[in-house]
């Protein structure tokens, strides 16, 4: 059963450039993970500090491995002050 995480992150303005500089690397690493079906992060058109997030993983194991990798990655370090607003669901 696929796992979908959807929502947005709010980046502190003073960290915006750092986040933007590391984001493509984070996306690339995630898309190369086993079990990653889709991973999309887009900056909001009206609020530059908001990024919309859509993640889809093959199953809960793949999702959990992604979460564990992210926590110990460069992205995990630079995004520690980012506010996250997500909902998680499963899909057949």
MODELLER restraints for C-alpha pairs under 7 A, 6 or more apart:
rsr = mdl.restraints
at = mdl.atoms
rsr.add(forms.Gaussian(group=physical.xy_distance, feature=features.Distance(at['CA:1:A'], at['CA:58:A']), mean=6.72, stdev=0.5))
rsr.add(forms.Gaussian(group=physical.xy_distance, feature=features.Distance(at['CA:1:A'], at['CA:59:A']), mean=5.30, stdev=0.5))
rsr.add(forms.Gaussian(group=physical.xy_distance, feature=features.Distance(at['CA:1:A'], at['CA:90:A']), mean=6.29, stdev=0.5))
rsr.add(forms.Gaussian(group=physical.xy_distance, feature=features.Distance(at['CA:1:A'], at['CA:91:A']), mean=5.79, stdev=0.5))
rsr.add(forms.Gaussian(group=physical.xy_distance, feature=features.Distance(at['CA:1:A'], at['CA:92:A']), mean=5.14, stdev=0.5))
rsr.add(forms.Gaussian(group=physical.xy_distance, feature=features.Distance(at['CA:2:A'], at['CA:56:A']), mean=6.75, stdev=0.5))
rsr.add(forms.Gaussian(group=physical.xy_distance, feature=features.Distance(at['CA:2:A'], at['CA:57:A']), mean=5.59, stdev=0.5))
rsr.add(forms.Gaussian(group=physical.xy_distance, feature=features.Distance(at['CA:2:A'], at['CA:58:A']), mean=4.65, stdev=0.5))
rsr.add(forms.Gaussian(group=physical.xy_distance, feature=features.Distance(at['CA:2:A'], at['CA:59:A']), mean=4.62, stdev=0.5))
rsr.add(forms.Gaussian(group=physical.xy_distance, feature=features.Distance(at['CA:2:A'], at['CA:90:A']), mean=5.56, stdev=0.5))
rsr.add(forms.Gaussian(group=physical.xy_distance, feature=features.Distance(at['CA:2:A'], at['CA:91:A']), mean=5.12, stdev=0.5))
rsr.add(forms.Gaussian(group=physical.xy_distance, feature=features.Distance(at['CA:2:A'], at['CA:92:A']), mean=6.28, stdev=0.5))
rsr.add(forms.Gaussian(group=physical.xy_distance, feature=features.Distance(at['CA:3:A'], at['CA:56:A']), mean=5.67, stdev=0.5))
rsr.add(forms.Gaussian(group=physical.xy_distance, feature=features.Distance(at['CA:3:A'], at['CA:57:A']), mean=5.20, stdev=0.5))
rsr.add(forms.Gaussian(group=physical.xy_distance, feature=features.Distance(at['CA:3:A'], at['CA:58:A']), mean=6.53, stdev=0.5))
rsr.add(forms.Gaussian(group=physical.xy_distance, feature=features.Distance(at['CA:3:A'], at['CA:59:A']), mean=5.53, stdev=0.5))
rsr.add(forms.Gaussian(group=physical.xy_distance, feature=features.Distance(at['CA:3:A'], at['CA:60:A']), mean=6.05, stdev=0.5))
rsr.add(forms.Gaussian(group=physical.xy_distance, feature=features.Distance(at['CA:3:A'], at['CA:63:A']), mean=6.82, stdev=0.5))
rsr.add(forms.Gaussian(group=physical.xy_distance, feature=features.Distance(at['CA:3:A'], at['CA:89:A']), mean=5.89, stdev=0.5))
rsr.add(forms.Gaussian(group=physical.xy_distance, feature=features.Distance(at['CA:3:A'], at['CA:90:A']), mean=4.59, stdev=0.5))
rsr.add(forms.Gaussian(group=physical.xy_distance, feature=features.Distance(at['CA:3:A'], at['CA:91:A']), mean=6.36, stdev=0.5))
rsr.add(forms.Gaussian(group=physical.xy_distance, feature=features.Distance(at['CA:4:A'], at['CA:55:A']), mean=5.54, stdev=0.5))
rsr.add(forms.Gaussian(group=physical.xy_distance, feature=features.Distance(at['CA:4:A'], at['CA:56:A']), mean=4.48, stdev=0.5))
rsr.add(forms.Gaussian(group=physical.xy_distance, feature=features.Distance(at['CA:4:A'], at['CA:57:A']), mean=6.51, stdev=0.5))
rsr.add(forms.Gaussian(group=physical.xy_distance, feature=features.Distance(at['CA:4:A'], at['CA:88:A']), mean=5.62, stdev=0.5))
rsr.add(forms.Gaussian(group=physical.xy_distance, feature=features.Distance(at['CA:4:A'], at['CA:89:A']), mean=5.31, stdev=0.5))
rsr.add(forms.Gaussian(group=physical.xy_distance, feature=features.Distance(at['CA:4:A'], at['CA:90:A']), mean=6.05, stdev=0.5))
rsr.add(forms.Gaussian(group=physical.xy_distance, feature=features.Distance(at['CA:5:A'], at['CA:54:A']), mean=5.92, stdev=0.5))
rsr.add(forms.Gaussian(group=physical.xy_distance, feature=features.Distance(at['CA:5:A'], at['CA:55:A']), mean=5.05, stdev=0.5))
rsr.add(forms.Gaussian(group=physical.xy_distance, feature=features.Distance(at['CA:5:A'], at['CA:56:A']), mean=6.53, stdev=0.5))
rsr.add(forms.Gaussian(group=physical.xy_distance, feature=features.Distance(at['CA:5:A'], at['CA:86:A']), mean=6.36, stdev=0.5))
rsr.add(forms.Gaussian(group=physical.xy_distance, feature=features.Distance(at['CA:5:A'], at['CA:87:A']), mean=5.71, stdev=0.5))
rsr.add(forms.Gaussian(group=physical.xy_distance, feature=features.Distance(at['CA:5:A'], at['CA:88:A']), mean=4.45, stdev=0.5))
rsr.add(forms.Gaussian(group=physical.xy_distance, feature=features.Distance(at['CA:5:A'], at['CA:89:A']), mean=6.60, stdev=0.5))
rsr.add(forms.Gaussian(group=physical.xy_distance, feature=features.Distance(at['CA:6:A'], at['CA:53:A']), mean=5.61, stdev=0.5))
rsr.add(forms.Gaussian(group=physical.xy_distance, feature=features.Distance(at['CA:6:A'], at['CA:54:A']), mean=4.62, stdev=0.5))
rsr.add(forms.Gaussian(group=physical.xy_distance, feature=features.Distance(at['CA:6:A'], at['CA:55:A']), mean=6.35, stdev=0.5))
rsr.add(forms.Gaussian(group=physical.xy_distance, feature=features.Distance(at['CA:6:A'], at['CA:86:A']), mean=5.38, stdev=0.5))
rsr.add(forms.Gaussian(group=physical.xy_distance, feature=features.Distance(at['CA:6:A'], at['CA:87:A']), mean=5.47, stdev=0.5))
rsr.add(forms.Gaussian(group=physical.xy_distance, feature=features.Distance(at['CA:6:A'], at['CA:88:A']), mean=6.51, stdev=0.5))
rsr.add(forms.Gaussian(group=physical.xy_distance, feature=features.Distance(at['CA:7:A'], at['CA:52:A']), mean=5.96, stdev=0.5))
rsr.add(forms.Gaussian(group=physical.xy_distance, feature=features.Distance(at['CA:7:A'], at['CA:53:A']), mean=5.34, stdev=0.5))
rsr.add(forms.Gaussian(group=physical.xy_distance, feature=features.Distance(at['CA:7:A'], at['CA:54:A']), mean=6.75, stdev=0.5))
rsr.add(forms.Gaussian(group=physical.xy_distance, feature=features.Distance(at['CA:7:A'], at['CA:85:A']), mean=5.57, stdev=0.5))
rsr.add(forms.Gaussian(group=physical.xy_distance, feature=features.Distance(at['CA:7:A'], at['CA:86:A']), mean=4.28, stdev=0.5))
rsr.add(forms.Gaussian(group=physical.xy_distance, feature=features.Distance(at['CA:7:A'], at['CA:87:A']), mean=6.23, stdev=0.5))
rsr.add(forms.Gaussian(group=physical.xy_distance, feature=features.Distance(at['CA:8:A'], at['CA:50:A']), mean=6.65, stdev=0.5))
rsr.add(forms.Gaussian(group=physical.xy_distance, feature=features.Distance(at['CA:8:A'], at['CA:51:A']), mean=5.44, stdev=0.5))
rsr.add(forms.Gaussian(group=physical.xy_distance, feature=features.Distance(at['CA:8:A'], at['CA:52:A']), mean=4.28, stdev=0.5))
rsr.add(forms.Gaussian(group=physical.xy_distance, feature=features.Distance(at['CA:8:A'], at['CA:53:A']), mean=5.18, stdev=0.5))
rsr.add(forms.Gaussian(group=physical.xy_distance, feature=features.Distance(at['CA:8:A'], at['CA:84:A']), mean=6.24, stdev=0.5))
rsr.add(forms.Gaussian(group=physical.xy_distance, feature=features.Distance(at['CA:8:A'], at['CA:85:A']), mean=5.34, stdev=0.5))
rsr.add(forms.Gaussian(group=physical.xy_distance, feature=features.Distance(at['CA:8:A'], at['CA:86:A']), mean=6.31, stdev=0.5))
rsr.add(forms.Gaussian(group=physical.xy_distance, feature=features.Distance(at['CA:9:A'], at['CA:50:A']), mean=5.73, stdev=0.5))
rsr.add(forms.Gaussian(group=physical.xy_distance, feature=features.Distance(at['CA:9:A'], at['CA:51:A']), mean=5.34, stdev=0.5))
rsr.add(forms.Gaussian(group=physical.xy_distance, feature=features.Distance(at['CA:9:A'], at['CA:52:A']), mean=6.61, stdev=0.5))
rsr.add(forms.Gaussian(group=physical.xy_distance, feature=features.Distance(at['CA:9:A'], at['CA:82:A']), mean=6.44, stdev=0.5))
rsr.add(forms.Gaussian(group=physical.xy_distance, feature=features.Distance(at['CA:9:A'], at['CA:83:A']), mean=5.49, stdev=0.5))
rsr.add(forms.Gaussian(group=physical.xy_distance, feature=features.Distance(at['CA:9:A'], at['CA:84:A']), mean=4.53, stdev=0.5))
rsr.add(forms.Gaussian(group=physical.xy_distance, feature=features.Distance(at['CA:9:A'], at['CA:85:A']), mean=5.98, stdev=0.5))
rsr.add(forms.Gaussian(group=physical.xy_distance, feature=features.Distance(at['CA:10:A'], at['CA:49:A']), mean=5.56, stdev=0.5))
rsr.add(forms.Gaussian(group=physical.xy_distance, feature=features.Distance(at['CA:10:A'], at['CA:50:A']), mean=4.70, stdev=0.5))
rsr.add(forms.Gaussian(group=physical.xy_distance, feature=features.Distance(at['CA:10:A'], at['CA:51:A']), mean=6.65, stdev=0.5))
rsr.add(forms.Gaussian(group=physical.xy_distance, feature=features.Distance(at['CA:10:A'], at['CA:82:A']), mean=5.78, stdev=0.5))
rsr.add(forms.Gaussian(group=physical.xy_distance, feature=features.Distance(at['CA:10:A'], at['CA:83:A']), mean=5.05, stdev=0.5))
rsr.add(forms.Gaussian(group=physical.xy_distance, feature=features.Distance(at['CA:10:A'], at['CA:84:A']), mean=6.56, stdev=0.5))
rsr.add(forms.Gaussian(group=physical.xy_distance, feature=features.Distance(at['CA:11:A'], at['CA:49:A']), mean=4.97, stdev=0.5))
rsr.add(forms.Gaussian(group=physical.xy_distance, feature=features.Distance(at['CA:11:A'], at['CA:50:A']), mean=6.38, stdev=0.5))
rsr.add(forms.Gaussian(group=physical.xy_distance, feature=features.Distance(at['CA:11:A'], at['CA:82:A']), mean=4.88, stdev=0.5))
rsr.add(forms.Gaussian(group=physical.xy_distance, feature=features.Distance(at['CA:11:A'], at['CA:83:A']), mean=6.58, stdev=0.5))
rsr.add(forms.Gaussian(group=physical.xy_distance, feature=features.Distance(at['CA:12:A'], at['CA:49:A']), mean=6.73, stdev=0.5))
rsr.add(forms.Gaussian(group=physical.xy_distance, feature=features.Distance(at['CA:12:A'], at['CA:82:A']), mean=6.62, stdev=0.5))
rsr.add(forms.Gaussian(group=physical.xy_distance, feature=features.Distance(at['CA:13:A'], at['CA:49:A']), mean=6.23, stdev=0.5))
rsr.add(forms.Gaussian(group=physical.xy_distance, feature=features.Distance(at['CA:16:A'], at['CA:49:A']), mean=6.68, stdev=0.5))
rsr.add(forms.Gaussian(group=physical.xy_distance, feature=features.Distance(at['CA:19:A'], at['CA:78:A']), mean=6.75, stdev=0.5))
rsr.add(forms.Gaussian(group=physical.xy_distance, feature=features.Distance(at['CA:19:A'], at['CA:79:A']), mean=6.76, stdev=0.5))
rsr.add(forms.Gaussian(group=physical.xy_distance, feature=features.Distance(at['CA:22:A'], at['CA:75:A']), mean=6.60, stdev=0.5))
rsr.add(forms.Gaussian(group=physical.xy_distance, feature=features.Distance(at['CA:26:A'], at['CA:75:A']), mean=6.15, stdev=0.5))
rsr.add(forms.Gaussian(group=physical.xy_distance, feature=features.Distance(at['CA:27:A'], at['CA:39:A']), mean=6.93, stdev=0.5))
rsr.add(forms.Gaussian(group=physical.xy_distance, feature=features.Distance(at['CA:30:A'], at['CA:36:A']), mean=6.88, stdev=0.5))
rsr.add(forms.Gaussian(group=physical.xy_distance, feature=features.Distance(at['CA:31:A'], at['CA:39:A']), mean=6.42, stdev=0.5))
rsr.add(forms.Gaussian(group=physical.xy_distance, feature=features.Distance(at['CA:34:A'], at['CA:62:A']), mean=6.85, stdev=0.5))
rsr.add(forms.Gaussian(group=physical.xy_distance, feature=features.Distance(at['CA:35:A'], at['CA:57:A']), mean=5.44, stdev=0.5))
rsr.add(forms.Gaussian(group=physical.xy_distance, feature=features.Distance(at['CA:35:A'], at['CA:58:A']), mean=4.82, stdev=0.5))
rsr.add(forms.Gaussian(group=physical.xy_distance, feature=features.Distance(at['CA:35:A'], at['CA:62:A']), mean=5.17, stdev=0.5))
rsr.add(forms.Gaussian(group=physical.xy_distance, feature=features.Distance(at['CA:36:A'], at['CA:56:A']), mean=6.31, stdev=0.5))
rsr.add(forms.Gaussian(group=physical.xy_distance, feature=features.Distance(at['CA:36:A'], at['CA:57:A']), mean=4.57, stdev=0.5))
rsr.add(forms.Gaussian(group=physical.xy_distance, feature=features.Distance(at['CA:36:A'], at['CA:58:A']), mean=6.29, stdev=0.5))
rsr.add(forms.Gaussian(group=physical.xy_distance, feature=features.Distance(at['CA:37:A'], at['CA:56:A']), mean=5.35, stdev=0.5))
rsr.add(forms.Gaussian(group=physical.xy_distance, feature=features.Distance(at['CA:37:A'], at['CA:57:A']), mean=5.20, stdev=0.5))
rsr.add(forms.Gaussian(group=physical.xy_distance, feature=features.Distance(at['CA:37:A'], at['CA:58:A']), mean=6.32, stdev=0.5))
rsr.add(forms.Gaussian(group=physical.xy_distance, feature=features.Distance(at['CA:38:A'], at['CA:55:A']), mean=5.61, stdev=0.5))
rsr.add(forms.Gaussian(group=physical.xy_distance, feature=features.Distance(at['CA:38:A'], at['CA:56:A']), mean=4.91, stdev=0.5))
rsr.add(forms.Gaussian(group=physical.xy_distance, feature=features.Distance(at['CA:38:A'], at['CA:57:A']), mean=6.91, stdev=0.5))
rsr.add(forms.Gaussian(group=physical.xy_distance, feature=features.Distance(at['CA:39:A'], at['CA:54:A']), mean=5.74, stdev=0.5))
rsr.add(forms.Gaussian(group=physical.xy_distance, feature=features.Distance(at['CA:39:A'], at['CA:55:A']), mean=4.47, stdev=0.5))
rsr.add(forms.Gaussian(group=physical.xy_distance, feature=features.Distance(at['CA:39:A'], at['CA:56:A']), mean=6.35, stdev=0.5))
rsr.add(forms.Gaussian(group=physical.xy_distance, feature=features.Distance(at['CA:40:A'], at['CA:53:A']), mean=5.81, stdev=0.5))
rsr.add(forms.Gaussian(group=physical.xy_distance, feature=features.Distance(at['CA:40:A'], at['CA:54:A']), mean=5.15, stdev=0.5))
rsr.add(forms.Gaussian(group=physical.xy_distance, feature=features.Distance(at['CA:40:A'], at['CA:55:A']), mean=6.45, stdev=0.5))
rsr.add(forms.Gaussian(group=physical.xy_distance, feature=features.Distance(at['CA:41:A'], at['CA:51:A']), mean=6.25, stdev=0.5))
rsr.add(forms.Gaussian(group=physical.xy_distance, feature=features.Distance(at['CA:41:A'], at['CA:52:A']), mean=5.47, stdev=0.5))
rsr.add(forms.Gaussian(group=physical.xy_distance, feature=features.Distance(at['CA:41:A'], at['CA:53:A']), mean=4.60, stdev=0.5))
rsr.add(forms.Gaussian(group=physical.xy_distance, feature=features.Distance(at['CA:41:A'], at['CA:54:A']), mean=6.52, stdev=0.5))
rsr.add(forms.Gaussian(group=physical.xy_distance, feature=features.Distance(at['CA:42:A'], at['CA:51:A']), mean=5.30, stdev=0.5))
rsr.add(forms.Gaussian(group=physical.xy_distance, feature=features.Distance(at['CA:42:A'], at['CA:52:A']), mean=5.21, stdev=0.5))
rsr.add(forms.Gaussian(group=physical.xy_distance, feature=features.Distance(at['CA:42:A'], at['CA:53:A']), mean=6.79, stdev=0.5))
rsr.add(forms.Gaussian(group=physical.xy_distance, feature=features.Distance(at['CA:43:A'], at['CA:50:A']), mean=6.01, stdev=0.5))
rsr.add(forms.Gaussian(group=physical.xy_distance, feature=features.Distance(at['CA:43:A'], at['CA:51:A']), mean=4.26, stdev=0.5))
rsr.add(forms.Gaussian(group=physical.xy_distance, feature=features.Distance(at['CA:43:A'], at['CA:52:A']), mean=6.26, stdev=0.5))
rsr.add(forms.Gaussian(group=physical.xy_distance, feature=features.Distance(at['CA:44:A'], at['CA:50:A']), mean=5.45, stdev=0.5))
rsr.add(forms.Gaussian(group=physical.xy_distance, feature=features.Distance(at['CA:44:A'], at['CA:51:A']), mean=5.57, stdev=0.5))
rsr.add(forms.Gaussian(group=physical.xy_distance, feature=features.Distance(at['CA:44:A'], at['CA:52:A']), mean=6.69, stdev=0.5))
rsr.add(forms.Gaussian(group=physical.xy_distance, feature=features.Distance(at['CA:57:A'], at['CA:63:A']), mean=5.63, stdev=0.5))
rsr.add(forms.Gaussian(group=physical.xy_distance, feature=features.Distance(at['CA:70:A'], at['CA:76:A']), mean=5.43, stdev=0.5))
